Amino acid sequence: MDFEKLADIILGGIGGEENIAGFTHCATRLRFTLKDEGKADEQLLKSTKGILGVAKSGGQFQLIIGNEVAKAYAAIQGKLKNQPAQAAEGPKKKRKPAEALFDFISAVFTPVLPAIIGAGLVKSVLAVAVLLGINTEGNTYYFLNLIGDAPLYFLPVMLAFTGAKKLGCNQFLAVSIAGAMLHPNYTALITDAFTLNFSSFLGLPVTLATYSSSVIPVLLMLVALKYIEAFLEKYLPKMIKFFFKPLLCLLITAPLTFIVLGPLGFIVGVGISNGLNLLESYAGWLVPTLTGALFPLMITAGMHYGLVPFMMQSIAAKGFETIAGPGNLPSNIAQGAASLAVAVRTRNKELKQTAFTTGTTAVLGITEPALFAVTLKFKKVLACVMIGGGFGGLYAGIMGTRCYSFCSPGLLSLAAYVGPDGWGNLIHSCISMVIAFVVTFLLVLFWGFEEVSEGAGSEAEITDGGGKTAGARAEAKQEETEILVSPAVGEAVPLSSVPDPTFAQEILGKGMAIRPACNEFRSPVDGTVSMIFPTKHAVGLKSQGGAEIIIHIGIDTVQLEGKYFTAAVKEGQAVKKGDLLITCQLDQVSQAGYNTITPVIVTNSGEYKEINPLASGQVNFGDDLFAIGK
């Protein structure tokens, strides 16, 4: 994969660097906060090799890359003139409260996950070692245990840093206050971590709560710091601001945290833990069942990050969690089983390779490549994943399985399910995996995925179980060759003439281009309008023969935001060859500095044996442009 080329395409597809308000990544996704999502060319990005899918959640524009997301992130970052952190505040537009909440949680918790996961697995390996008889009194165990404890113990400090960056307040002031909450002199005053003790500060009572490994207290502190710092920034005279602003931030925020916000957050955290314990006592099977069945949908919506604070709170308070881990494990295994079953069934070489690779990765613990590249594309396959994950989660819930460290559940993180009481928890977790794998694999194999062999060529056509070809291939009675006619008056040229590598290198598909000499663009096929871009600079069509076509008027014309373009059709509308699709004021587009060359491409070119040009030079409406054949 050429990540430099991919980075150029992505930056162009999201509207350029100037449209980036924030930029980060997680295990499989590039996460952009865009100033204007309308400038993003979603169809182009979805069709680009190397991008498995596009998702919009929590105010973020997300590109699913897969296991090599770090390389794509580094390539993009290397091309940015400004550091992403300079635009961390994000867009100024209003968002729904739920979107803002998930965006905040994602931005605060995602950067610290590698440390938490790594430390959790260290603790899990130690748990296995203890069961195997390691000497727990030796220095090796002592230091490894210390290393495993540190990230969770100092979690408030890490969250203070990432949260302050997200909220736009001073990160080092935030870390200083979080450090005070964990200072040895403060913790020495606490006699029992789970009993409220009292002292006094400035004559006011202080509840001596334990803040190590906590989540809510430091988040409340950050909100207070944000507003206190903004107030001082606005009203302090410039000549004293440099000295007095940090002084007053510390002297106001820290006491407020110790006296009010910290104890309040501690009480809320304990209440959440007690509520989870109550649910576990009376319906322990419910949460793992729901998690096992619904986790794929939660990932697509970005809602899975909403579970992170509760999982960390539970691990900190009880040493384990039952919120996500027990159900997430069979769900991930079901995702892998489904992809592997697709790899077994299909005779499409490209899908077989993708399904096998992403299926293996999913079984190991990273599911998003399999989810977006395979299972989401076939409705029945996704249903099989949810059924298998639900059955596995139900067993895990009935048997009361627990997850003892934060991890990405899969074969590589099974140590996280080894408890202090022996091998029983791990054995039941493995059984839940087997149930999920077997149920899902068999369902996909015998029900969720079909292959049509009649009339197929050397590679059978792939279906979603409902009889329609997943690649939108031609219907059973289509002719072997389909002719696309010119959508405009102008000059027919090869795609290599287009001054954009996305088209010139046939990244989106094969076809031809037109240098238009008129303002009207008409349908080159009989078929249906599959998409009208919001900016009306491009239109997608699906021919009666199954060809998926994009007519892209001009280069970078998405930046005109619809100016000079008028659509004459709507999505879902049936069209005939020669029907008017879009009118465009080409002279105005040219005067605005945009090249008006118009690629006409077949985005599912891989489903055709040949795409042959039939025209060169001047063409009129309806002249044969190129032929596609099976």
C-alpha positions in Angstrom: 0.0 0.0 0.0 1.4 3.4 -1.0 0.4 5.4 2.1 1.8 8.7 0.7 -0.7 8.4 -2.2 -3.5 7.3 0.1 -2.8 10.4 2.3 -3.1 12.7 -0.7 -6.4 11.1 -1.7 -7.8 11.3 1.9 -6.7 15.0 2.4 -8.4 15.8 -0.9 -11.5 13.8 0.0 -12.1 15.5 3.3 -11.9 19.0 1.8 -8.2 19.7 2.4 -6.1 20.5 5.4 -8.0 23.7 6.0 -11.2 21.7 6.7 -9.5 19.7 9.6 -10.5 20.9 13.1 -9.1 17.9 14.9 -7.3 14.7 13.9 -6.4 11.4 15.7 -6.7 7.7 15.3 -7.6 4.6 17.2 -6.8 0.9 16.5 -8.4 0.8 13.1 -9.9 4.3 12.3 -8.7 7.7 11.3 -10.8 10.1 13.3 -11.3 13.6 11.8 -13.3 16.5 13.3 -14.2 18.5 10.2 -15.2 22.2 10.1 -17.7 21.4 7.4 -18.6 17.7 6.7 -20.4 18.9 3.5 -17.0 19.4 1.9 -16.0 15.8 2.3 -16.4 13.6 -0.8 -17.7 10.5 1.0 -18.3 8.5 -2.2 -14.7 9.1 -3.3 -13.4 8.0 0.0 -15.6 4.9 0.2 -14.4 3.8 -3.3 -10.7 4.3 -2.5 -8.6 1.2 -2.1 -7.2 1.1 1.4 -10.3 2.6 3.0 -12.6 -0.1 4.2 -15.5 2.2 5.1 -16.6 5.6 6.2 -18.5 6.3 9.4 -19.9 9.5 11.0 -20.4 9.4 14.8 -20.1 11.7 17.7 -19.3 14.6 15.6 -16.3 12.8 14.0 -15.8 11.8 10.3 -14.1 8.4 10.6 -12.3 6.4 7.9 -11.9 2.7 8.6 -8.4 1.7 7.5 -7.7 -1.5 9.4 -4.5 -2.7 11.1 -2.2 -0.3 9.2 -4.0 2.8 10.4 -0.9 4.1 12.2 1.0 4.2 8.8 -1.9 6.1 7.2 -2.0 8.5 10.2 1.7 9.1 10.0 1.6 9.8 6.2 -1.2 12.3 6.6 0.4 14.0 9.6 3.6 14.4 7.6 1.7 16.3 5.0 0.0 18.7 7.4 1.5 22.1 7.6 0.0 22.7 11.1 -0.2 20.2 13.9 -3.6 18.7 14.5 -3.6 19.9 18.1 -3.7 23.5 16.9 -7.3 22.9 15.9 -8.3 20.7 18.8 -11.4 22.7 19.7 -13.3 21.4 16.7 -16.0 23.1 14.7 -18.1 25.9 16.0 -21.3 24.4 14.8 -23.8 23.1 17.4 -24.1 19.4 17.8 -26.5 17.1 19.6 -25.7 16.5 23.2 -25.2 12.7 22.5 -22.8 13.5 19.7 -20.8 15.9 21.8 -20.7 13.4 24.7 -19.4 10.5 22.5 -16.9 12.8 20.8 -15.6 13.9 24.2 -15.3 10.4 25.6 -13.5 9.2 22.4 -11.1 12.1 22.5 -10.3 11.7 26.2 -10.0 7.9 26.4 -8.7 6.8 23.0 -5.1 8.1 23.6 -4.7 6.4 26.9 -6.0 3.0 25.8 -2.6 1.6 24.7 -1.2 2.1 28.2 -4.3 0.7 29.9 -4.5 -2.3 27.6 -0.7 -3.0 27.9 -0.8 -2.8 31.7 -3.9 -4.9 31.9 -2.3 -7.7 29.9 0.8 -7.5 32.1 -1.5 -8.1 35.1 -3.2 -10.9 33.3 0.0 -12.6 32.5 1.0 -12.3 36.1 -2.3 -13.9 37.1 -1.5 -16.9 34.9 2.0 -17.1 36.3 0.6 -17.2 39.9 -1.6 -20.1 39.0 1.4 -21.8 37.5 3.3 -21.4 40.8 5.6 -18.3 40.3 7.3 -16.9 43.4 5.2 -13.9 44.3 7.8 -12.8 46.9 10.5 -12.3 44.3 11.7 -8.9 42.9 10.7 -9.9 39.3 7.0 -10.3 40.3 7.2 -7.2 42.5 8.4 -4.9 39.6 6.1 -6.5 37.0 3.1 -6.0 39.3 4.2 -2.4 39.9 4.4 -1.8 36.1 1.0 -3.3 35.6 -0.6 -1.2 38.4 0.9 2.2 37.4 -1.3 3.2 34.3 -4.6 2.4 36.1 -3.4 4.0 39.3 -2.4 7.2 37.6 -5.4 7.2 35.2 -6.6 10.5 36.5 -3.3 12.2 35.5 -3.5 10.7 32.0 -7.2 11.7 31.6 -6.3 15.2 32.9 -3.8 15.6 30.0 -6.1 14.3 27.2 -9.2 15.9 28.6 -7.5 19.3 28.9 -6.4 19.1 25.3 -9.9 18.3 24.2 -11.5 21.1 26.3 -8.8 23.6 25.3 -7.5 24.4 28.8 -3.9 24.3 30.0 -2.8 20.7 30.1 -0.1 21.1 32.7 -2.3 22.9 35.1 -4.8 20.1 34.8 -2.0 17.5 35.3 -0.8 19.4 38.4 -4.2 19.3 40.0 -4.7 15.7 39.2 -1.3 15.0 40.7 -2.3 16.7 43.9 -5.3 14.3 44.0 -2.8 11.4 44.1 0.0 13.0 46.1 1.4 10.7 48.8 0.8 13.3 51.5 -2.9 13.4 50.6 -3.3 9.6 50.3 -1.6 9.2 53.7 -4.7 10.9 55.2 -7.0 8.2 53.9 -7.4 5.2 56.2 -9.9 3.2 54.1 -10.3 3.6 50.3 -14.0 2.8 50.4 -15.0 4.7 53.6 -15.5 8.4 53.6 -13.0 10.1 55.9 -13.0 13.8 56.7 -10.5 16.6 57.2 -10.5 20.4 56.7 -9.1 22.9 54.2 -9.4 26.7 54.6 -11.8 25.9 57.5 -14.1 23.9 55.2 -14.7 20.2 55.5 -12.9 18.0 53.0 -14.1 14.5 52.2 -11.0 12.3 52.0 -12.0 10.2 49.0 -9.7 7.9 47.0 -9.0 9.2 43.5 -6.4 6.7 42.2 -7.8 4.8 39.2 -10.9 7.0 39.3 -12.6 8.6 36.3 -15.4 10.9 37.2 -13.7 13.2 39.7 -11.0 14.3 37.3 -13.5 14.9 34.5 -15.5 17.2 36.8 -12.3 19.0 37.7 -11.5 19.6 34.0 -14.9 21.2 33.3 -14.3 23.5 36.3 -10.8 24.4 35.1 -12.0 25.2 31.6 -14.5 27.8 32.8 -12.2 29.2 35.5 -9.4 29.6 33.1 -11.6 31.2 30.5 -13.0 33.7 33.1 -9.5 34.7 34.2 -8.3 35.0 30.6 -11.1 37.4 29.9 -10.9 39.6 32.9 -7.3 39.7 34.2 -5.2 42.6 33.0 -2.6 41.7 30.5 0.3 42.9 32.5 -0.4 40.5 35.4 -2.0 37.6 33.5 1.2 35.6 32.9 1.8 35.3 36.7 -1.7 35.5 38.2 -3.7 33.3 35.8 -1.9 30.0 36.7 -1.8 31.0 40.4 -5.5 31.7 40.6 -6.3 28.6 38.5 -4.6 26.4 41.0 -5.8 28.2 44.1 -9.5 28.2 42.9 -9.7 24.8 41.0 -7.7 22.6 43.5 -9.7 23.6 46.6 -13.0 23.3 44.7 -11.9 19.8 43.6 -11.0 18.6 47.0 -14.0 20.1 48.8 -16.8 19.6 46.2 -16.1 18.1 42.9 -13.8 15.2 43.9 -16.1 13.8 46.6 -19.1 14.3 44.3 -17.4 12.3 41.6 -16.3 9.6 44.1 -19.9 9.2 45.3 -21.2 9.0 41.8 -18.6 6.4 40.9 -19.5 4.3 43.9 -23.1 4.6 43.0 -22.4 3.4 39.5 -20.5 0.4 40.9 -23.3 -0.4 43.3 -25.8 -0.2 40.5 -23.8 -2.6 38.3 -23.4 -5.0 41.2 -27.2 -4.9 41.7 -27.8 -5.7 38.0 -25.2 -8.5 38.1 -26.9 -10.0 41.2 -30.4 -10.1 39.7 -29.8 -10.4 35.9 -26.2 -11.3 35.4 -27.0 -12.9 32.0 -28.6 -9.8 30.5 -25.7 -7.4 29.9 -23.3 -10.0 28.3 -26.2 -11.2 26.1 -27.0 -7.7 24.8 -23.4 -6.9 24.4 -22.6 -10.0 22.5 -25.5 -9.4 20.1 -25.4 -5.7 19.7 -21.7 -4.8 19.8 -21.3 -4.8 16.0 -24.0 -2.1 15.8 -22.5 -0.2 18.6 -19.2 -0.1 16.8 -20.7 1.3 13.6 -22.4 4.0 15.6 -19.3 4.7 17.7 -21.3 4.0 20.9 -18.9 1.4 22.2 -16.7 4.2 23.6 -19.6 5.1 25.9 -18.9 1.9 27.8 -15.2 2.8 28.5 -15.7 5.0 31.6 -18.0 2.4 33.2 -15.6 -0.4 32.5 -12.6 1.5 34.0 -14.7 2.5 37.0 -15.7 -1.2 37.5 -12.1 -2.5 37.2 -10.8 0.2 39.6 -13.5 -0.5 42.2 -13.9 -4.3 42.0 -10.8 -5.5 40.1 -12.9 -6.8 37.2 -15.8 -5.8 34.9 -18.8 -7.5 33.5 -20.1 -4.7 31.4 -18.4 -5.4 28.0 -15.6 -7.9 28.3 -17.7 -11.1 28.8 -20.1 -10.3 25.9 -17.5 -8.5 23.7 -15.3 -11.6 23.6 -17.9 -13.9 21.9 -19.0 -11.0 19.7 -15.5 -10.6 18.3 -15.1 -14.3 17.8 -18.4 -14.4 16.0 -17.2 -11.6 13.7 -14.1 -13.6 12.8 -16.2 -16.8 12.3 -18.5 -15.0 9.9 -15.6 -13.7 7.8 -13.9 -17.0 7.7 -17.1 -18.7 6.7 -17.5 -16.2 3.8 -13.9 -17.0 2.8 -14.8 -20.7 2.7 -17.9 -20.2 0.6 -17.0 -17.6 -1.9 -15.1 -18.3 -5.1 -14.4 -14.6 -5.6 -10.7 -14.4 -5.2 -10.6 -10.8 -3.9 -13.4 -11.3 -1.4 -11.9 -14.6 -0.3 -8.5 -13.0 0.5 -10.2 -10.1 2.3 -12.5 -12.3 4.3 -9.8 -14.7 5.4 -7.4 -11.9 6.4 -9.9 -9.8 8.3 -11.5 -12.9 9.8 -8.2 -14.0 11.3 -7.6 -10.5 12.7 -11.1 -10.4 14.2 -10.5 -13.7 16.0 -7.3 -12.2 17.5 -9.3 -9.2 18.8 -9.5 -6.5 16.1 -12.9 -6.7 14.4 -13.5 -3.4 12.5 -11.7 -4.5 9.3 -14.0 -7.6 9.2 -17.1 -5.6 10.1 -16.7 -2.9 7.5 -15.0 -5.0 4.7 -17.2 -8.1 4.9 -20.1 -8.6 7.3 -21.8 -5.2 7.0 -22.0 -5.7 3.2 -24.2 -8.8 3.7 -27.3 -8.3 5.9 -27.8 -12.0 6.7 -24.1 -12.4 7.5 -24.4 -9.5 10.0 -27.5 -11.2 11.5 -25.5 -14.4 11.9 -22.8 -12.5 13.8 -25.4 -11.0 16.1 -27.1 -14.3 16.8 -23.8 -16.1 17.4 -22.5 -13.3 19.6 -25.7 -13.3 21.6 -25.6 -17.0 22.3 -22.0 -16.8 23.4 -22.8 -13.8 25.6 -25.8 -15.6 27.1 -23.6 -18.5 28.2 -21.0 -16.1 29.6 -23.6 -14.2 31.5 -25.2 -17.4 33.0 -21.8 -18.7 34.1 -20.9 -15.2 35.6 -17.7 -14.7 33.6 -15.6 -11.7 34.3 -12.9 -9.7 32.5 -10.0 -8.7 34.8 -8.3 -6.1 32.7 -9.1 -3.6 29.9 -8.4 -5.2 26.6 -9.5 -5.8 23.0 -11.1 -9.2 23.5 -9.8 -12.1 21.4 -7.4 -15.0 21.4 -4.4 -12.8 22.1 -6.0 -11.3 25.2 -7.4 -14.5 26.9 -5.1 -13.9 29.8 -7.4 -11.0 30.8 -10.0 -13.6 31.7 -7.8 -15.5 34.2 -9.1 -14.7 37.7 -7.5 -15.1 41.1 -9.7 -18.0 41.9 -8.3 -20.4 39.3 -9.0 -21.5 35.7 -12.8 -21.6 35.9 -13.4 -18.1 34.5 -11.1 -18.7 31.6 -12.6 -22.0 30.8 -16.2 -20.6 30.7 -14.9 -17.6 28.6 -13.4 -20.1 26.1 -16.6 -22.1 26.0 -18.5 -18.8 25.2 -16.0 -18.3 22.3 -16.6 -21.8 20.9 -20.4 -21.3 21.1 -20.2 -18.0 19.2 -17.8 -19.4 16.6 -19.7 -22.6 15.9 -23.1 -21.0 15.8 -22.0 -18.1 13.6 -19.9 -20.2 11.2 -22.6 -22.8 10.6 -25.3 -20.1 10.2 -23.2 -18.3 7.6 -22.2 -21.5 5.9 -25.7 -22.9 5.5 -28.0 -19.8 5.6 -26.5 -16.4 5.6 -24.4 -16.5 2.5 -25.2 -17.9 -0.9 -23.4 -18.1 -4.2 -25.2 -18.1 -7.5 -23.6 -20.5 -9.9 -26.0 -20.5 -12.8 -24.8 -18.3 -15.7 -21.7 -17.3 -13.8 -18.2 -17.2 -15.3 -15.1 -18.6 -13.8 -15.9 -16.8 -10.6 -19.5 -17.2 -9.2 -21.4 -14.2 -8.3 -21.6 -13.4 -4.6 -25.0 -12.8 -3.0 -26.2 -11.6 0.3 -28.6 -14.5 0.8 -31.5 -12.7 -0.8 -30.8 -13.5 -4.4 -29.2 -10.1 -5.4 -25.6 -10.0 -6.3 -23.5 -8.2 -3.6 -21.3 -6.6 -6.2 -24.3 -5.3 -8.1 -23.6 -7.5 -11.1 -25.8 -7.9 -14.0 -29.1 -9.6 -13.6 -29.6 -13.1 -15.0 -30.9 -12.0 -18.4 -28.4 -9.2 -19.1 -26.4 -9.1 -22.2 -22.7 -9.8 -22.1 -21.7 -6.4 -23.3 -23.1 -3.0 -22.4 -22.5 0.3 -24.2 -22.2 3.6 -22.4 -22.8 6.7 -24.5 -21.4 10.1 -24.1 -23.2 12.2 -21.4 -22.1 15.5 -22.9 -20.9 17.3 -26.1 -17.2 17.7 -26.1 -13.9 15.8 -26.5 -13.5 12.2 -25.5 -10.1 11.5 -23.8 -8.6 8.7 -21.8 -8.7 8.8 -18.0 -4.9 9.3 -17.9 -5.6 12.8 -19.2 -7.4 13.8 -16.0 -5.2 15.9 -13.7 -6.2 14.0 -10.6 -4.4 10.8 -9.6 -7.6 9.3 -8.2 -9.1 9.2 -11.6 -6.0 9.1 -13.8 -4.7 6.0 -12.0 -8.1 4.3 -12.1 -8.3 4.1 -8.3 -12.1 4.5 -8.4 -12.5 2.4 -11.5 -12.0 2.4 -15.3 -13.8 4.5 -17.9 -13.1 7.6 -20.0 -13.3 11.4 -19.6 -15.0 14.2 -21.5 -13.8 17.8 -22.0 -17.3 19.2 -22.0 -18.3 22.0 -24.5 -21.9 22.4 -23.2 -23.7 23.0 -19.9 -25.8 19.9 -20.0 -24.9 16.4 -18.8 -27.2 13.5 -19.7 -27.5 9.8 -18.8 -25.2 7.5 -20.6 -27.3 4.4 -19.8 -30.8 3.2 -19.1 -31.0 2.7 -15.4 -31.6 4.4 -12.0 -30.1 7.4 -10.3 -28.3 5.9 -7.3 -26.9 9.1 -5.8 -26.9 12.8 -6.3 -24.0 14.5 -4.4 -25.2 17.3 -2.1 -22.9 19.7 -4.0 -24.5 18.4 -7.3 -21.0 18.2 -8.9 -21.4 14.5 -9.5 -24.1 11.9 -10.0 -24.1 8.1 -9.5 -26.1 5.8 -11.7 -26.8 2.1 -11.8 -27.5 0.7 -15.3 -30.0 -2.0 -16.0 -27.1 -4.2 -16.7 -25.7 -3.7 -13.2 -22.9 -1.2 -14.0 -22.3 1.3 -11.3 -21.3 4.7 -12.8 -20.2 8.0 -11.5 -20.1 11.2 -13.7 -17.8 13.6 -11.9 -18.1 17.1 -13.4 -14.8 18.9 -13.0 -11.8 18.5 -10.6 -12.2 19.6 -7.0 -15.5 21.2 -7.8 -16.9 19.8 -4.6 -15.4 23.0 -3.1 -17.9 25.1 -4.9 -20.5 23.7 -2.6 -23.1 23.4 -5.3 -22.7 26.8 -6.8 -23.2 26.8 -10.6 -24.7 23.3 -10.5 -28.4 22.3 -10.8 -29.7 18.8 -10.6 -32.6 17.8 -12.9 -33.2 14.3 -11.3 -33.5 12.8 -7.8 -32.1 9.8 -6.1 -34.1 6.6 -7.1 -35.4 8.2 -10.3 -35.5 6.0 -13.4 -33.7 7.4 -16.4 -33.2 6.6 -20.1 -30.2 7.3 -22.2 -30.1 11.0 -23.0 -32.2 12.1 -20.1 -31.0 15.4 -18.5 -29.1 14.8 -15.2 -27.3 18.0 -14.3 -26.8 21.5 -15.8 -23.7 23.4 -15.0 -22.5 26.9 -15.8 -19.1 25.7 -17.1 -17.8 29.2 -17.9 -18.4 30.3 -14.3 -16.7 27.1 -13.0 -13.7 27.8 -15.2 -13.5 31.4 -14.1 -13.5 30.2 -10.5 -10.3 28.4 -11.3 -11.5 24.8 -11.7 -10.8 22.3 -14.5 -14.0 21.1 -16.0 -12.8 17.8 -17.4 -15.4 15.2 -16.5 -14.5 11.6 -15.7 -17.1 8.9 -16.5 -16.1 5.8 -14.5 -17.5 2.4 -13.7 -16.8 1.9 -10.0 -17.4 -1.8 -10.1 -14.9 -2.3 -12.9 -13.5 -5.4 -11.2 -16.7 -7.3 -12.1 -16.0 -6.9 -15.8 -13.5 -8.6 -17.9 -13.0 -5.7 -20.3 -13.8 -2.0 -20.6 -12.9 -0.8 -24.1 -13.0 2.8 -25.4 -15.2 3.3 -28.5 -14.7 7.1 -29.0 -11.8 9.5 -29.5 -11.9 13.2 -30.2 -15.2 15.1 -30.6 -18.4 13.4 -29.4 -22.0 14.4 -29.2 -24.8 13.3 -26.9 -25.5 9.6 -27.5 -22.3 8.7 -29.3 -20.9 5.4 -28.1 -18.2 6.2 -25.5 -17.0 2.8 -24.2 -18.1 -0.8 -23.8 -18.0 -3.0 -20.8 -18.1 -6.7 -21.1 -18.3 -9.8 -19.0 
